[in-house]
Amino acid sequence: MPRPLRFVALTALVLLLLAAGFAAYVRLAPSDPARWHVDPLTVPDPTSPNFARVDRVVAAPSAEVAATIAARAEAEGARVLDAGGGVTTWIARTPIMGYPDYVSIRLVAEGGGTRIIAFSRSRFGYGDRGVNRARLARWLPE
């Protein structure tokens, strides 16, 4: 193999291994509940625009709202990271690369309905192209 072609092949192999290593890190990095399980009512906005918030009241009891959210989240492959202190935090992964996103939801009985306070954010990257907002729209009842 000529020297320039060997250099290109070796460079391509190194880049492929780096990409595979990054993909493995993204999928296998541990998710520390102490860092990601937050109260959506009090947590400050991140400095990057890769998050979404919802704060609304729906005309359904809290148990029904919680069951709806759980069914929708689980249908998308999300799993509960932590459920303590009146907040449930889910870890959801993007379809192709498996980037982890964290969704913290507090449900508060209010009148005859339920107040939903939700905070969805990406772990990696600066922007999310509306992924977190779209997820909350799919998961949360109107």
Buried (B, 14 or more C-beta within 10 A) or exposed (E): EEEEEEEEEEEEEEEEEEEEEEEEEBEEEEBEBEEBBBBBBEBEEEEEEBBBBBEEEBEBBBEEBBEBBBEBBEEEEBEEBBEEEEBBBBBBBBEEEEBBBBBBBBBEEEEEBBBBBBBBBBBBEEEBEEBBBEBBEEBBBE
